[in-house]
Amino acid sequence: MAATTSKTLDPTNVHAIFKAYDVRGTVPDQIDEALAHATGRAYVAVVGAREVVVGHDMRPSSPGMAAAFAAGASEAGADVVMIGLASTDQLYFASGHLRMPGAMFTASHNPAEYNGIKMCRSLATPIGLETGLAEIRDLVASGEPAGDSARTGKVYEADVLEAYAAHLVSLAPVAGRRLRVVADAGNGMAGHTAPAVFGLLGDLVALVPLYFELDGTFPHHEANPIDEANLADLKAKVLETGADVGLAFDGDADRCFLVDERGRAVSPSTLTALIASRELAKEPGATVIHNLITSRAVPEIVRELGGKPVRTRVGHSFIKATMAETDAIFGGEHSGHFYFRDFWRADSGMLAALHALAALAETGRSLSELMADYERYPVSGEINSQVADQAAVMKALEAAYGGRQGVETDWLDGLSVAHDEWTFNVRPSNTEPLLRLNAEGKDEATMARIRDEVLAQIRSER
């Protein structure tokens, strides 16, 4: 059934594929069933789990690796609940609903040759390098069996899809006018979860499915909606069918992007502001988290609505930790991740989609008209540049802009530079020799000017 640890694992490779928040690598040279088996044992040892829930996506290698992880976890003394095919937020639901730590086998939006493992503690509490992932990595790299081998746990199956769908719909009920919705699953896990969720909405939603066939080879386009090229088919289908809205999900369906009725992509910052307004209506004065590359419109709108905006670093572990510290009701990232306190502070692309549909169904306005209330400043989107020395380039940018009148800088996450008329952030990639630029301006011309200025300096320094 599952692989064993008879294969010797390369410690250098193990250290390379254990990232800041998860495990990610190419199959089978970097990640395979032997590594999954060893990780299952180490995970149980570090988390101290007596029960574990495991899910997997549609990639060809995922079922075997999930089974190998389960075998390792059971050998280390834990009972394992296998929920089978799942989106990442479905795994988070299972972790919260069953009150168990969990592991999800997915490489999210990465190409077909990749796979990975996202792990959490009970109640979907994240595990990162600073909160247990480094210890798991070191145990795997050591090659020593981990866990309580005196007890072998049981492995059994459970189906949580219907309970997951019902829970999401209860959190964001959709009522009002009927909507025509095109959903592009990108051959990823939204093809599994969307029928269950939208099936509960009955006649309120006329669903037009696009690429719902589960296929981890991604035959139509990459399941990565942050790249607007991957939205082309969705935009065309929205216009062709006269749909009210288009939804684009990534491979593991924990992110969602919107396309309006004109076939234009909606900024995730704008959706963040919309959802924040809905959550603040439920709990006036609550705290809302936004990461530092989210549009400045988000904290402005939160304040105008009486809420408390809190700025944080990019990354789900920082967002979730800050939400726990502040008891925030909601958090949004410009990458399309949306976090909800009433969903165990976990991110759910499907729940974000339901909030958008609920807001739209309540009004007679089009999506573009609705979103105009929350979209204030033009943004560049993320622009990557390959550089040899990331730190040196960022220091040069600080020297170039930091002394200007009316400019403030900080190093919360990369370099952020703010002026009354524009802002930009430059962050290094954790895995590649890249700098990621996000720029914003008071108008299109201002945004384009600062974007081009900063890009020119970055690329002259490399």
QUIMO-V732898 format. One line per field, one symbol per residue. psi: psi as a letter, one per 40 degrees, with the letter a starting at -180 (. if undefined). Layout:
psi=???
This chain:
psi=ciiiedhhhhddddddehadeahhiiheddhadddddddddddddddfhdiihhiiaeideddddddddddddddeeiihhheahiiddddddddddefiiihhhifbeiideiiahhiiaiffhihadefdddddddddddehhiagedhhiihiiihedddddddddddghhibihihhhhhefeaededdddddddeebedhhhhihfehhheegediiggedhddeedddddddddefidihhhiadefeihiihieefhihhdddddddddddddddgheihhiiieeiieddddddddeeihhhhiiihddddddddddefidiiiieeehhhhdeffeiihdddddddddddddeieiiddddedeehdhiidihhihhidgdddddddddddddeihehiiifdgahhhhideiiihhiiieeigihhhhiiididddddddddddddddedd.
